[in-house]
């Protein structure tokens, strides 16, 4: 089939904007996450109109457990709750038989029109005349008759809870044929050679029973239950296996296939439903079940379609009647559905609310369609997660330039609805692919951290050089009476620069640029320090700013990927912080003697961050810390009394301020 691709031509500014985004619906799970009425959904993806689904509700019943086609047209309906059998013909429902049992679990019509019915909770089998007046009863002494199949001159009935098979023949007592290795016989098939296949529950297994009652196990499965044994072709078997015994995910269902003597292997796993019955319909292996009810037609291991979705009731059983009409029995509420070749009068699909996560301008739609399909596209929008009165009304999209314009208000959420063309294309999807464009409102960046790192500390990504000793000397000025000489710094590491560092993110994932401004504190105006930075740090090299108090401002902008009119920025201030690159000074030096010990009387000043430490070394001895006279080094001016004894060679003083600046000074010995 030739496919026509309807390509959407977006507005130039929408195409060129880096902020344009798209919702794409293409896979089977994308389509099934939406809500369809009168549509079937295809694997790997796509939708098309479905056949018409009709139904009739059984108001006095709880479940429809069993269905059986009537030779003259329509179906027999076995119910749970009332234990009645109805006849459905031409959409009209009539009571056929009212049993004393609560549940009619299985039905089977003979060629002469007599109807067999298996019941619960007393394990009775009834044989009912075509007019419903004559009844023959068979007792099995079991609780439930789960399954039946034609066998010789009567039927074979599968029971529970002891997993037995009984032969029921007109005018005879029920006779036990065999007992299988499971609690309940959930399904039965009689083969052309007269052997019987039985599917069991607790555990899930398939066993073959010959006419003499000998039991041969074909497969014991890693499932709890085997349902709906189905012969495919001459010697192939298909079945539904329910809930793996090792599963912790709750009820699951798979279709297994193999030969009549095994082995059995996985063919298909249900994506979302607990399958309960299987038939051949429209040339496909068709499985039913789910809550709400669903019907899947299996083409092969990878290709399938969800042909029917009831939207509410759980499908419990299925059969195929006249003119290949599919009948479905459901519960909660009890009703019978039927599907035929007539096209559905309504074929619509609507998406879940699409969440742009912020207010967005909704653009246009692009779809890929098959053949001459011409879907209508509708849309609505709102700012609440669930569509209600606060949403806009449905608006039909205008088709132009090969696409559809969505004329809906800007909002966080949008919902799209497709109305498919009349008629049913069951060979392939009508619509394979759907894409909706939107332009989210640009959100401002968020600055989460902004700091001035301590001296010697480097931000991530900055190379840390190998420590080296500088050969330069540090010249220190003193006041008039100071007799001190400069000495080499202890170890100049090259780490005297400081860094402004920050962290920022953009909610839209936009690329960011940064600028840094500063001003002296207090007052003054902002001055640009650096701009258009891509890194998340800036270096304050030594001497770049004079000593003093400063306030810094970081500006983060998403201008690189947004037009100027939509660009957003955020700022964050830091400070006031002190920039101090000057080490402490010796303001005054004098000498004194006390009890034969010489002392250096030193006054130290630091006009920046204040003195925090002083240490002394006499004649090359190790450094040791000396407390100021007031015992706490915490001010801009401190007085120290340093015992130097009878120093012969040198006295060295090491001073440190709160900003980490260090001065090492040689004190000249008195003559």
FIBATOR-832224 format. One line per 2 residues: for each residue x, y, z of C-alpha. Coordinates in pm, whole numbers, m for minus. Layout:
<recs>
X:Y:Z ~ ...
</recs>
This chain:
<recs>
0:0:0 ~ 133:343:m92
171:564:212 ~ 101:935:195
311:1142:434 ~ 139:1463:537
434:1682:634 ~ 383:1987:847
560:2312:746 ~ 636:2492:1071
646:2870:1093 ~ 1002:2996:1031
1045:3150:1374 ~ 923:2827:1537
1163:2612:1337 ~ 1462:2838:1407
1393:2876:1777 ~ 1609:2644:1984
1327:2623:2235 ~ 1086:2435:2006
996:2089:2136 ~ 778:1798:2030
552:1528:2164 ~ 571:1219:1942
314:938:1948 ~ 425:637:1745
457:313:1945 ~ 180:73:2043
212:186:2405 ~ 192:552:2301
m140:490:2129 ~ m284:262:2398
m202:519:2666 ~ m464:741:2504
m837:674:2488 ~ m993:528:2174
m1357:481:2084 ~ m1430:264:1782
m1062:228:1695 ~ m821:m62:1685
m456:m18:1779 ~ m170:m186:1598
172:m312:1687 ~ 432:m175:1647
219:140:1631 ~ m84:301:1470
m463:320:1479 ~ m750:259:1239
m1132:241:1261 ~ m1262:m76:1423
m1569:m285:1357 ~ m1885:m181:1537
m1924:m300:1896 ~ m2278:m363:2024
m2383:m487:2366 ~ m2671:m588:2586
m2664:m569:2966 ~ m2798:m851:3185
m2934:m643:3469 ~ m3016:m935:3703
m2678:m1110:3667 ~ m2324:m1054:3793
m2113:m1237:3533 ~ m2130:m1400:3193
m1914:m1710:3243 ~ m1985:m1895:2920
m2104:m1853:2561 ~ m2205:m2111:2302
m2308:m2039:1940 ~ m2657:m2153:1840
m2688:m2342:1512 ~ m2990:m2135:1416
m2814:m1804:1493 ~ m2721:m1611:1804
m2563:m1750:2120 ~ m2651:m1917:2446
m2534:m1714:2747 ~ m2443:m1881:3080
m2441:m1645:3379 ~ m2305:m1620:3730
m2508:m1498:4023 ~ m2842:m1623:3899
m2725:m1945:3733 ~ m2939:m1885:3426
m2903:m1956:3055 ~ m3023:m1692:2810
m3053:m1694:2434 ~ m2934:m1385:2247
m3058:m1348:1890 ~ m3083:m1033:1678
m2987:m823:1978 ~ m3285:m958:2179
m3227:m1151:2503 ~ m3465:m1422:2626
m3447:m1664:2920 ~ m3381:m2024:2810
m3319:m2215:3134 ~ m3312:m2124:3504
m3104:m2371:3706 ~ m3093:m2412:4085
m2714:m2355:4066 ~ m2548:m2014:4106
m2306:m2032:3812 ~ m2317:m2174:3458
m1943:m2217:3388 ~ m1949:m2389:3046
m2192:m2461:2761 ~ m2187:m2701:2463
m2453:m2758:2194 ~ m2503:m3097:2028
m2572:m3134:1658 ~ m2936:m3212:1731
m2982:m2887:1925 ~ m2965:m3028:2280
m2756:m2807:2514 ~ m2510:m2927:2779
m2439:m2697:3077 ~ m2170:m2737:3345
m2250:m2574:3679 ~ m2121:m2473:4021
m2125:m2510:4324 ~ m2269:m2865:4316
m2076:m2993:4014 ~ m2389:m3076:3812
m2411:m3125:3435 ~ m2745:m3055:3267
m2864:m3171:2926 ~ m3145:m2943:2804
m3380:m2996:2509 ~ m3392:m2738:2225
m3713:m2586:2363 ~ m3573:m2573:2719
m3848:m2793:2866 ~ m3682:m3132:2906
m3381:m3159:3138 ~ m3148:m3448:3223
m2914:m3419:3523 ~ m2567:m3570:3578
m2390:m3567:3916 ~ m2011:m3569:3951
m1976:m3517:4330 ~ m1739:m3229:4251
m1771:m2858:4325 ~ m1737:m2710:3976
m1764:m2814:3611 ~ m1499:m2590:3455
m1485:m2731:3101 ~ m1656:m2964:2854
m1585:m3120:2513 ~ m1775:m3356:2284
m1669:m3716:2347 ~ m1818:m4033:2192
m2196:m4020:2246 ~ m2190:m3744:2506
m1948:m3500:2665 ~ m1637:m3519:2880
m1649:m3276:3174 ~ m1345:m3132:3355
m1399:m3068:3726 ~ m1249:m2926:4041
m1128:m2919:4312 ~ m996:m3276:4257
m902:m3244:3890 ~ m1117:m3526:3751
m1264:m3605:3407 ~ m1617:m3750:3382
m1802:m3899:3085 ~ m2168:m3792:3063
m2389:m3978:2812 ~ m2766:m3947:2764
m2954:m4192:2983 ~ m2639:m4299:3175
m2483:m4207:3511 ~ m2178:m3980:3502
m1865:m4200:3492 ~ m1514:m4102:3597
m1260:m4139:3312 ~ m937:m4016:3469
m780:m3788:3726 ~ m510:m3538:3629
m228:m3398:3846 ~ m394:m3063:3910
m668:m2928:4132 ~ m893:m2801:3852
m942:m2901:3488 ~ m980:m2556:3331
m986:m2657:2961 ~ m1045:m2965:2746
m991:m3061:2383 ~ m1080:m3398:2222
m840:m3492:1943 ~ m942:m3672:1619
m787:m3999:1745 ~ m1006:m3985:2056
m736:m3878:2301 ~ m817:m3590:2537
m598:m3289:2616 ~ m655:m3133:2958
m522:m2800:3090 ~ m486:m2782:3466
m468:m2524:3743 ~ m259:m2555:4062
m25:m2639:3905 ~ m41:m2525:3544
10:m2828:3321 ~ m106:m2999:3001
m178:m3373:3010 ~ m295:m3618:2742
m545:m3891:2835 ~ m612:m4188:2608
m938:m4388:2587 ~ m821:m4625:2858
m767:m4341:3103 ~ m385:m4345:3088
m242:m3998:3160 ~ 69:m3864:2986
214:m3525:3083 ~ 299:m3308:2783
424:m3011:2984 ~ 438:m2892:3340
470:m2515:3311 ~ 611:m2241:3526
260:m2098:3544 ~ m22:m2144:3790
m300:m2206:3538 ~ m363:m2327:3183
m672:m2192:3008 ~ m834:m2228:2668
m652:m2511:2492 ~ m683:m2444:2118
m588:m2666:1822 ~ m414:m2474:1544
m385:m2656:1213 ~ m340:m3033:1219
m90:m3091:1495 ~ m21:m2761:1671
m145:m2646:2009 ~ m196:m2297:2153
m298:m2212:2507 ~ m318:m1930:2759
m90:m1960:3062 ~ m169:m1742:3361
66:m1597:3625 ~ 422:m1734:3639
480:m1912:3969 ~ 796:m1705:4024
625:m1373:3950 ~ 620:m1090:4204
446:m852:3962 ~ 94:m986:4006
m125:m1164:3748 ~ 29:m1199:3402
m72:m1387:3089 ~ 114:m1542:2797
21:m1741:2489 ~ 225:m2061:2450
243:m2277:2140 ~ 385:m2617:2044
296:m2956:1902 ~ 35:m3191:2046
316:m3384:2216 ~ 520:m3080:2322
737:m2895:2383 ~ 553:m2568:2454
720:m2228:2433 ~ 626:m1863:2464
458:m1712:2158 ~ 319:m1381:2285
282:m1199:2618 ~ m6:m966:2691
107:m603:2728 ~ m166:m506:2973
m434:m771:3025 ~ m510:m1090:3215
m619:m1315:2928 ~ m896:m1565:2989
m1013:m1715:2657 ~ m899:m1784:2301
m1076:m1829:1964 ~ m993:m1812:1594
m1147:m1497:1444 ~ m1080:m1327:1110
m809:m1582:1040 ~ m613:m1481:1351
m552:m1640:1687 ~ m759:m1407:1906
m727:m1376:2283 ~ m961:m1191:2518
m959:m1073:2877 ~ m850:m770:3073
m1009:m519:3302 ~ m1142:m324:3124
m1193:m585:2854 ~ m970:m610:2550
m945:m830:2241 ~ m608:m896:2075
m564:m1048:1729 ~ m222:m1211:1694
m68:m1204:1346 ~ 265:m1351:1457
510:m1325:1745 ~ 573:m955:1686
265:m822:1509 ~ m72:m791:1675
m358:m547:1712 ~ m597:m456:1988
m917:m493:1793 ~ m1167:m422:2072
m1166:m236:2402 ~ m1488:m240:2603
m1392:57:2816 ~ m1538:m92:3135
m1638:m455:3188 ~ m1395:m747:3219
m1415:m997:2934 ~ m1443:m1352:3069
m1520:m1565:2763 ~ m1558:m1552:2386
m1705:m1749:2096 ~ m1750:m1700:1722
m2103:m1728:1584 ~ m2282:m1683:1255
m2118:m1474:980 ~ m1790:m1474:1173
m1944:m1258:1444 ~ m1736:m1238:1763
m1931:m1263:2090 ~ m1780:m1160:2423
m1911:m1238:2770 ~ m1826:m991:3045
m1869:m926:3413 ~ m1900:m625:3643
m2143:m544:3493 ~ m2270:m862:3329
m2319:m805:2958 ~ m2267:m958:2616
m2078:m773:2342 ~ m2069:m866:1976
m1848:m748:1691 ~ m1924:m790:1323
m1799:m653:991 ~ m1996:m329:1006
m1781:m22:1057 ~ m1799:163:1384
m2017:472:1368 ~ m1757:663:1570
m1379:627:1539 ~ m1200:875:1764
m879:874:1963 ~ m762:1130:2214
m428:1162:2385 ~ m359:1192:2751
m301:1554:2860 ~ 39:1652:2721
246:1828:2986 ~ 486:2102:2870
583:2153:3238 ~ 536:2529:3197
310:2760:3001 ~ 365:2688:2632
256:2811:2292 ~ 118:2513:2101
218:2498:1734 ~ 112:2255:1467
67:1883:1409 ~ 237:1641:1174
92:1297:1099 ~ 179:999:883
m126:838:725 ~ m204:543:498
m388:552:168 ~ m659:816:137
m716:857:509 ~ m807:1215:599
m835:1242:976 ~ m975:1546:1149
m764:1689:1429 ~ m906:1869:1731
m728:2014:2033 ~ m787:2189:2364
m561:2331:2636 ~ m561:2415:3005
m345:2469:3311 ~ m488:2186:3522
m370:1825:3488 ~ m721:1686:3439
m940:1838:3167 ~ m1244:2007:3322
m1443:2328:3295 ~ m1120:2526:3332
m993:2403:2995 ~ m1063:2560:2659
m1328:2400:2439 ~ m1236:2156:2164
m1123:2348:1856 ~ m1079:2196:1512
m729:2242:1372 ~ m696:2416:1038
m517:2225:766 ~ m277:2442:568
61:2397:400 ~ 40:2023:451
m13:2048:826 ~ m263:2140:1095
m257:2462:1299 ~ m363:2422:1662
m567:2728:1751 ~ m567:2682:2126
m466:2920:2407 ~ m116:2908:2552
m122:2678:2856 ~ 82:2414:3033
m130:2119:2911 ~ m283:2029:2575
m486:1737:2447 ~ m523:1622:2087
m816:1428:1939 ~ m824:1243:1606
m1149:1168:1425 ~ m1081:898:1166
m1243:868:826 ~ m1548:635:794
m1486:277:697 ~ m1262:8:833
m909:m65:708 ~ m819:m382:894
m510:m461:687 ~ m299:m177:825
m321:135:1044 ~ m479:453:910
m247:672:1119 ~ 100:548:1214
262:852:1368 ~ 164:1181:1528
383:1473:1638 ~ 276:1791:1818
507:2093:1842 ~ 513:2342:2126
725:2632:2243 ~ 756:2642:2622
777:2980:2792 ~ 1143:3045:2858
1231:3002:3224 ~ 1500:3203:3396
1824:3033:3502 ~ 1871:2949:3868
2194:3037:4050 ~ 2231:2792:4336
2574:2892:4472 ~ 2806:3197:4456
3114:3231:4673 ~ 3465:3376:4704
3703:3087:4764 ~ 3972:3105:5026
4326:3184:4918 ~ 4494:2878:4769
4163:2699:4700 ~ 4077:2643:4336
3741:2561:4175 ~ 3684:2238:3988
3848:2238:3648 ~ 4132:2477:3735
4485:2336:3706 ~ 4671:2335:4037
5039:2413:3970 ~ 5326:2228:4135
5445:2406:4450 ~ 5768:2603:4399
5981:2836:4611 ~ 6014:3190:4481
6354:3363:4482 ~ 6203:3709:4512
6195:3894:4841 ~ 5910:4077:5004
5987:4438:5097 ~ 5801:4553:5409
5781:4915:5521 ~ 5806:4998:5891
5766:5306:6099 ~ 6057:5533:6190
6199:5341:6483 ~ 6164:4994:6330
6489:4814:6271 ~ 6387:4520:6064
6498:4372:5732 ~ 6294:4174:5482
6363:3805:5424 ~ 6247:3559:5161
5888:3432:5202 ~ 5870:3090:5361
5739:2920:5045 ~ 5558:3109:4770
5335:2842:4617 ~ 5188:3040:4328
4847:2994:4493 ~ 4797:3353:4607
4517:3419:4355 ~ 4158:3390:4469
3855:3273:4270 ~ 3492:3368:4249
3306:3039:4191 ~ 2939:2959:4129
2689:2692:4035 ~ 2387:2750:3811
2138:2554:3605 ~ 1868:2629:3353
1524:2459:3393 ~ 1499:2434:3012
1849:2295:2973 ~ 1963:2609:2786
2328:2700:2745 ~ 2427:2987:2979
2670:3279:2973 ~ 2789:3462:3285
2897:3815:3372 ~ 3053:3946:3695
3013:4300:3828 ~ 3150:4455:4146
3130:4770:4354 ~ 3311:4893:4660
3125:4878:4985 ~ 2948:5092:5082
2804:5292:4793 ~ 2956:5340:4447
2817:5202:4120 ~ 2848:4860:3956
3157:4800:3741 ~ 3200:4510:3497
3473:4273:3610 ~ 3428:4004:3339
3153:3925:3088 ~ 3041:3654:2843
3204:3382:3052 ~ 3136:3017:2971
3327:2890:3276 ~ 3175:2886:3621
3457:3075:3788 ~ 3667:3389:3748
4016:3448:3886 ~ 4095:3748:4103
4466:3762:4041 ~ 4679:3934:4300
4659:4311:4266 ~ 4353:4311:4039
4148:4480:4309 ~ 4275:4715:4577
4233:4611:4937 ~ 3889:4687:5073
3531:4570:5107 ~ 3340:4471:4793
3003:4342:4678 ~ 3003:4111:4373
2711:4037:4141 ~ 2675:3728:3918
2448:3755:3612 ~ 2347:3425:3444
2179:3457:3101 ~ 2033:3210:2850
2078:3453:2559 ~ 2301:3212:2359
2000:2994:2265 ~ 1712:3239:2281
1621:3552:2083 ~ 1679:3874:2282
1309:3932:2340 ~ 1271:3590:2508
1605:3561:2684 ~ 1597:3547:3063
1859:3613:3326 ~ 1906:3574:3700
2136:3756:3939 ~ 2287:3677:4275
2488:3908:4499 ~ 2779:3815:4722
2910:4033:4999 ~ 3022:4248:5138
3350:4054:5139 ~ 3700:4175:5219
3978:4174:4962 ~ 4305:4184:5156
4636:4118:4983 ~ 4866:4314:5218
5050:4126:5495 ~ 5089:4260:5849
5356:4526:5919 ~ 5585:4591:6215
5474:4934:6327 ~ 5715:4970:6620
6017:4778:6751 ~ 6205:4830:7080
6422:4620:7311 ~ 6416:4564:7685
6584:4356:7957 ~ 6411:4182:8244
6584:3952:8492 ~ 6872:3910:8252
6654:3814:7955 ~ 6632:4035:7645
6286:4098:7495 ~ 6178:4245:7164
5881:4475:7214 ~ 5693:4464:6879
5375:4644:6771 ~ 5216:4477:6465
4953:4638:6241 ~ 4729:4502:5966
4476:4749:5824 ~ 4289:4480:5633
4164:4165:5796 ~ 4359:4192:6123
4646:4005:6287 ~ 4578:3644:6383
4921:3492:6448 ~ 5284:3571:6531
5574:3325:6554 ~ 5942:3370:6642
6261:3184:6550 ~ 6587:3262:6734
6921:3169:6578 ~ 6751:2933:6329
6557:2737:6595 ~ 6211:2602:6503
5924:2849:6489 ~ 5702:2878:6794
5381:3072:6837 ~ 5373:3375:7066
5052:3519:7212 ~ 4995:3895:7214
4994:4080:7543 ~ 4611:4068:7558
4630:3690:7493 ~ 4394:3698:7191
4516:3784:6838 ~ 4200:3932:6690
4251:4301:6610 ~ 4419:4523:6355
4690:4627:6602 ~ 4854:4383:6844
5145:4417:7085 ~ 5390:4127:7133
5669:4082:7389 ~ 5911:3833:7235
6178:3665:7450 ~ 6499:3645:7244
6748:3558:7520 ~ 7106:3613:7418
7057:3572:7045 ~ 7386:3579:6861
7297:3542:6492 ~ 6936:3634:6410
6582:3683:6529 ~ 6305:3616:6274
5938:3708:6313 ~ 5656:3552:6106
5324:3736:6095 ~ 4991:3623:5949
4660:3803:5898 ~ 4305:3666:5878
4313:3670:5497 ~ 4613:3437:5497
4877:3694:5401 ~ 5213:3610:5560
5516:3833:5629 ~ 5853:3699:5747
6074:3971:5899 ~ 6432:3964:6029
6465:4175:6340 ~ 6804:4350:6360
6977:4270:6690 ~ 7065:4570:6910
7432:4667:6926
</recs>
